[in-house]
Amino acid sequence: QGPPSPPPNCARVCTPRAAVPRSGGLGHRAEMPGVWSRPRLGGTLLAALNAGLAASTAVMAPQPMMTCHANCFGEGADDVALAGSDEGILRGISLESCRQACAETTGCEGITFQDKQQPSSCHGKQGIKTGSCQPDPVFFTEVLGVPPRGTCAILGDPHILPFDAPLGPADESFNPGVYHLVKSGDIEIQGRFGYSSNYPDAASLVGIAVQGNLLSGHRLVVEYTGPGMWQDGFQAFFDGLPILQVYPSTWMSPDGVLSANKVAMDPNQIHRDASKALGHVNGMLPAFEFLVGTDIYIYFLLGSDNANAIIHMKRVVSGQDGYCGNFDCNPDDDSFAGLQSRGLAAPLDEWTSLFAGALLPPPSEEAPAAGPAPSVQNCDPALKAQAEEQCKGAGAEVMVKMCVYDACAAGSIKVALEDEIVAQLVETDPKPSADLSGFDCEAGEPTMWPDNQQKFCCAYYDKGCPEVATIAPTTTTAAPTPAPTTVAPTMQPSLPPPPPTNEAPMAGTAAPVATTT
């Protein structure tokens, strides 16, 4: 009757044994008519298949998640010695080969490359901070692995320094309302702006709210509600419930996704170069700290009824936008006109914002004081002179100008000190205070740490990072940035009295004081 029909769906993988060639030395058994089996592979076909499998398991050159027309030498990134490199540099290779070398080197997260001058040069990079990279007509930098970290600052009346331009220019001159600072599919951070006693003629930051997948769907809100001042006037809420109600205090969400502090903080503790940046500040200031996982750190420095803030975060892989910028290495598209074109410039509806359901702001936040708008031109000459001296420690020229403007707008030298603190933090690496995460980055063997501790300590303290072959920092031809000049102020800033010295949480304590030497 002949052989039976093949099993269903077997036509392409089954062949009668009688149809299988016996060559190739694969040791066929005697044919059995009517029995079906998979065909055996000849030596040539088997070798070709093995070669294909080997090729498919090779490390493929990654495609960049973002490209910056800048070199990331010096403060922009740590150098990684690529395999086979000469003093850390591969020369005379293509861009694709440079990417491939990075993919095959442990710890390499990106490259700085140029082929406009021969021979070409390829540099491996780790810990890329795009805001610290220098614009360059020859070199460019590609982020290939871990998304870079960046800093956005909101200070004064207000000045917003986006991730792509941490030293300015800044977006400013807001009307009261709620605005997108960071908007993405994974996290949203919104800021509330209103008039305050420090800035009665110009809206400044009075609250911040966070929600999204990176916060496991929870909502965090911190805002000035009054009637008290400093830490007594600001309240924090998690999913609508009050937290950090005493001062000082520490709190962690039940699922561990959010760690929070309301403390008298020494600003020197949250960046690595404190002695250089804030050596003339002795004492404490009231602040909130929030750590979302290990990827987002928010520092909220309290004024009497307004605040300055720093958002230090890892770039969202799926993209982000808002007044903190779209974090794409191009500061030009973060302008007000760019935000308008993307529909992100206007204030949000209060009742659909992340502040919906929170306590209403005091009426004073909605109405400006009478009189002319503040400006440096109509500033009191004595105050302006004092501000110019105090603000020299703010570093970059644009930061100094903003600092002087804020002192004139507020009519007080005190805000110049607050601006200077935030300005200096922007130029360094903000890091959470040691007790915020609960991780001790000095204790134990890093290889035995939990994954979250390794990520945290590597990101903020350079501890427990993967072992990488590193090289000395590459010398860049860019002119070095002069060290900030610290000049003693001629007027003692008027800040609140210090908190009690005991460590137990206490309600209703006064705000800490910053003194000058």
QUINOR-V479721 format. One record per pair of residues at least 6 apart in sequence whose ideal C-beta (glycine too) atoms are under 8 Angstrom apart, sorted by the first residue. I is the first residue (numbers start at 1). GAP is how many residues later the second one is. Records with the same first field share a line. If there is no record, write none. Layout:
I = GAP  GAP
This chain:
3 = 13  30  31  33
4 = 30
6 = 8  30
7 = 7  29
10 = 26
13 = 25
14 = 22  23  24
15 = 21  22  23  24
16 = 17  19  20
17 = 11  14  15  16  18  19  20
18 = 13  15
20 = 8  17  19  20
21 = 21
22 = 6
23 = 19
24 = 16  17  18  19
25 = 18
26 = 14  15  16
28 = 12
41 = 8
59 = 41  44  45
60 = 40  43
61 = 35  36  38  39  42
62 = 37  40  41  82  83
63 = 36  81
64 = 35  46  78  79  80
65 = 78  79  82  252
66 = 64  76  77  82  249  262  263
67 = 73  74  75  76  262
68 = 62  65  72  73  74  75  261
69 = 66  67  68  71  260
70 = 6  60  63  64  65  66  69  70  71  259
71 = 41  62  63  65  67  68  69  70  405  407
72 = 38  40  53  56  57  58  60  61  69
73 = 6  39  50  61  400  401  402  403  405
74 = 58  60  399  400  402  404
75 = 54  57
76 = 49  52  53  54  56  57  58  65
77 = 33  35  48  49  50  51  52  56  64
78 = 47  48  49  392  395
79 = 9  44  45  46  47  391  392  393  394  395
80 = 8  22  25  27  28  29  44  45  46  388  389  390  391
81 = 7  24  43  388  389  390
82 = 6  8  19  20  23  26  40  41  42
83 = 18  21  22
84 = 6  17
85 = 16  37  39
87 = 384
88 = 35  36  383  386
89 = 32  33  34
90 = 7  8  11  31  32
91 = 28  29  30  31
92 = 26  27  28
93 = 8  27  29
94 = 21  26
95 = 18  20  25
97 = 25
98 = 13  15  22  24
99 = 12  43  45
101 = 7  21  23
102 = 6  7  8  9  22  42  43
103 = 41
105 = 19  363  364
106 = 360  361  362  363
107 = 19  358  359  360  361  362
108 = 16  17  18  36  37  360
109 = 16  17  18  19  34  35  36  37
110 = 14  15  16  18  31  32  33  34  35  38
111 = 11  12  13  14  30  31  33
112 = 10  11  13  27  28  29
113 = 7  8  9  10  26  27  28  29
114 = 6  7  24  25  26
116 = 22
117 = 21
123 = 351
125 = 16
126 = 342  344
127 = 22
128 = 13  15  20
129 = 19  20  21  300
130 = 11  13  18  20  33  34  197  199
131 = 19  20  32  33  34  35
132 = 34
133 = 8  196
134 = 342  344
141 = 188
146 = 168
147 = 167  168  169  170
148 = 166  167
149 = 163  164  165  166  310
150 = 13  14  16  162  163  165  177
151 = 10  12  15  159  160  161  274  275  279
152 = 8  9  10  11  14  29  30  158  159  161  172  173
153 = 6  7  8  13  155  156  157  158  269  270  272  273
154 = 6  7  27  37  51  154  155  156  157
155 = 6  50  153  154  247  251  263  264  267  268
156 = 16  43  48  152  246  247  249  250  253  259  263
157 = 15  42  45  46  47  217  248  249  252  253
158 = 14  16  35  45  46  47
159 = 9  11  12  13  243  247
160 = 10  11  12  21  163  164
161 = 6  7  9  265
162 = 9  161  162  163  165  169  172
163 = 152  161  162  164
164 = 161  162  163  164  165  166  167  170
165 = 160  166  169
166 = 260  261
167 = 228  229  231  232  259  260
168 = 228  230  231  234
169 = 229
170 = 228  232
171 = 152  163  164  165  168
173 = 29
174 = 19  28  29
175 = 18  28  172
176 = 17  18  19  27  171  189  190
177 = 15  16  26  170  171  173
178 = 12  13  14  15  31  169  170  172  175  176  177
179 = 11  12  14  143  144  168  169
180 = 8  9  10  141  142  143  164  168
181 = 8  9  10  27  130  141  142  143
182 = 6  7  129  131  138  139  140  142
183 = 137  138  139  161
184 = 28  132  134  135  136  137
185 = 27  28  131  133  134
186 = 26  27  28  130  132
187 = 23  24  25  26  27  28  105  109  129  133
188 = 22  23  24  166
189 = 19  20  21  109  122  133  135
190 = 18  19  20  158  163  164  165
191 = 14  16  17  18  118  132
192 = 13  14  15  16  17  31  163  169
193 = 10  11  12  13
194 = 9  10  12  30  112  167  170  171  172
195 = 6  7  8  9  169  170  171  172  173  174
196 = 8  10  28  107  108  109  110  168  169
197 = 107  108  109
198 = 6  105  106  107  108  212  214  216  217
199 = 107  175  207  210  211
200 = 168  169
201 = 167  168  170  171  172  173  208
202 = 166  171  172  207
204 = 102  103
205 = 101  102  103  104
206 = 17  18  99  100  101  155  159
207 = 14  15  16  17  100  148  151  154
208 = 13  14  15  90  92  99  101
209 = 10  11  12  13  14  144  145  146  149
210 = 9  10  11  80  82  86  88  144
211 = 6  7  8  9  143
214 = 78  79  81  82
215 = 42  43  77
216 = 39  41
218 = 20  21  35  39  40
219 = 18  19  20  21  135
220 = 16  17  18  38  40  70
221 = 15  16  133  134  137
222 = 12  13  14  15  66  68  78
223 = 11  12  132  135  136  138
224 = 9  10  81  82  83  137  138  141
225 = 8  9  10  134  136  137
226 = 7  79  136
227 = 6  135
229 = 75  76  267  282
230 = 56  72  73  74  266  280  281
231 = 16  31  55  71  278  280
232 = 15  276  279
233 = 71  72
234 = 54  68  73
235 = 7  10  124
236 = 6  7  8  24  26  52
237 = 6  121
238 = 13  15  20  22
240 = 117  118
243 = 8  17
244 = 6  7  16  17  18  44
245 = 262
246 = 16  259  260  261
247 = 15  16  17  39  252  258  259  260  261  262
248 = 13  14  15  16  251  255  257  258  261
249 = 12  13  14  256
250 = 9  10  11  12  13  185  186
251 = 8  9  10
252 = 6  7  8  186
253 = 6
257 = 35  36
258 = 32  33  34
259 = 30  31  32  173  177  178  179
260 = 28  29  30  31  176
261 = 26  27  28  172  174  175
262 = 24  25  26
263 = 23  24  26  170
264 = 20  21  22  23  234  235  247  248
265 = 19  20  21  22  24  168
266 = 17  18  19
267 = 7  11  14  18  20  34  154  158
268 = 6  7  9  10  13
269 = 164  165
270 = 19  29  155  160  161  162  163
271 = 6  153  154  157  158  159  160
272 = 156  157  159
273 = 155
276 = 207  208
277 = 116  147  148  150  151  207
278 = 115  142  143  146
279 = 207
280 = 113  206  208  236  237
281 = 136  140  233  234  235
282 = 232  233  234  235
283 = 215  229  230  231  232
284 = 214  215  228  229  230
285 = 16  17  133  136  210  226  227  229
286 = 16  210  213  225  226
287 = 12  13  14  15
288 = 10  11  12  14
289 = 8  9  10  11  143  144  147
290 = 6  7  8  10
291 = 6  7  141  145  146
292 = 6
293 = 159
294 = 143  158  161  162  165
295 = 18  19
296 = 15  16  17  18
297 = 13  14  15  16  133  134  135  163
298 = 11  12  13  14
299 = 10  11  13  126  131
300 = 7  8  9
301 = 6  7  8  9  117  120  121
302 = 209
303 = 112  115
304 = 192
308 = 110  111  113  114
309 = 113
310 = 112  115  116  120
311 = 13
312 = 117  118
314 = 145
315 = 12
316 = 11
319 = 7
320 = 6  7
321 = 18  21  23
322 = 17  22
323 = 16  21
325 = 6  9
326 = 7  8
332 = 6
336 = 9
339 = 6
350 = 6
372 = 6
374 = 31  34  35
375 = 30  33
376 = 8  28  29  32
378 = 30
379 = 8  28  29
380 = 28  31
383 = 24  25  28  29  30
384 = 20  23  24
385 = 105
386 = 21  27  103  104  105
387 = 16  17  20  21  26  29
388 = 12  16
389 = 98  99  100  101
390 = 13  17  23  26  27  30  97  99
391 = 8  9  12  13  16  25  28  29
392 = 8  92  93  94  95
393 = 27  31  91  92  93  94
394 = 6  8  9  25  26  29  30  90
395 = 28  29  32  86  89
396 = 27  31  85
399 = 20  24  27
402 = 17  21
403 = 13  16  17  20
404 = 12
406 = 9  10  13
407 = 6  8  9  12
412 = 81  82
413 = 76  78  80
414 = 79  80  81
416 = 77
417 = 72  76  78  97  99
424 = 60
429 = 31
431 = 29  30
432 = 28
434 = 6  7
437 = 16  19
439 = 10  13  14  17  18
441 = 12  15  16  19  20  22  23
442 = 21
446 = 8  11  17  18
447 = 17
449 = 8  15
453 = 11
454 = 10  11
457 = 6  7
458 = 6  7  8
488 = 28  29
489 = 27
492 = 23  24
493 = 21  23
495 = 16  18  19
496 = 14  15  16  17
497 = 13  14  16
498 = 12  14  15
499 = 7  10  11  12  13
500 = 6  9
